[in-house]
Amino acid sequence: MIRPGFLTERDRKSLERIVRRPSEKHGAARRANAILLLDDGLSCEQIAKVLYLDDDTVRGWYERWASGGEKSLTSNDFKGAKRTLDAEQERSLIADLGERLFATSTAVHAHIKSRFGIEFSRSGLIKYLNRLGFIYAKPKPLPAQATVAAQEAFIAAYERLMTTLRADEVVYFADAVHPEYQSRPAYGWIRRGDKVAVRRTTGRKRLNLHGALNLETFDCQMIEGETISSETTIRLFERLSAKNLNASAIHVFLDNARYHHARDVKDWLSRPGCRIVPHFLPPYAPNLNAIERLWAVMHEHVTHNKYYPTEPEFIEAISGFFKITLPNRWRSFRDRITDTFHIIRPDDFRVLQ
């Protein structure tokens, strides 16, 4: 940190003359202006923003002035401070970043300083990392047990079903979702310097919804319960049966939650004339359940960056999405909520140990 008030009265007057002198070269005037602003108490980052510079440049000007005074700011051979690694150091850094995941730019900065003895500003380091091809992102969670073979077999079976489906058969994807009465801050485009916040709620109530979605018609049936259980599973199946009275078979794709395999669910499905045909996803493969994409759209519309003063208002918003928004806008959602499944292949990732 550069403390203000480091200039003597004589230094200030000399630099002010450079800034105001009509014949002075523009570059020298800008450098003198930056030193004066530093003396006034502005940070390198603030000055860089005002002068449309990088804060590394401002810091380099200060170091040049500190070592050479006024003459260093006005000399023709002035060059900005250079903070970078040589080719060999750069290759070593790339290798380090490839082997270890650094959680913050501060951690990368500390590593570079410790290993190479070179310091960057935060903004300068981020630009440098971008130039090397690195971005700030988080690892993708890999399912614990869903093998590539199991995913491929599921997709093949699903495609066979869809190509042989009779006109009086329907297909649904089912799952549970638990919207919580709590604000969910989410990414969005914000003007630089604009401090944006979303209010937090005081409650922790959550809804327990068991739903099923037909991708062809976007019919969505929802059951609410105190918990998601075999009882809500049976109620959901009953709702689907009542909704599709003319269907000879109602194919329902489900995950392997315990309540989907409960004894009372199996007994209900084994009844004579039952038209529900369950199909189970491979274990730990939410990427193969199309209704998961509906949950993501729901959160974007209802919970992300939204504040509800009361729980009833929150519940009404969730209900309104499924009862009003989804039926009225389902055509605009069809490109996102699809059965275009992507296989997760662990070999495509550098898996952290």
QUICOR-V125503 format. One record per helix or strand of 3 or more residues. SS is the DSSP state (A for helix, B for strand). FROM is the first residue (numbers start at 1). TO is the last residue. If there is no record, write none. Layout:
# QUICOR-V125503
<<SS,FROM,TO> <SS,FROM,TO>>
This chain:
# QUICOR-V125503
<<A,9,20> <A,26,40> <A,44,51> <A,55,74> <A,87,99> <A,105,116> <A,122,131> <A,148,164> <B,169,177> <B,209,213> <B,220,224> <A,230,243> <B,249,254> <A,258,261> <A,263,269> <B,276,280> <A,286,288> <A,291,302> <A,311,333> <A,346,348>>
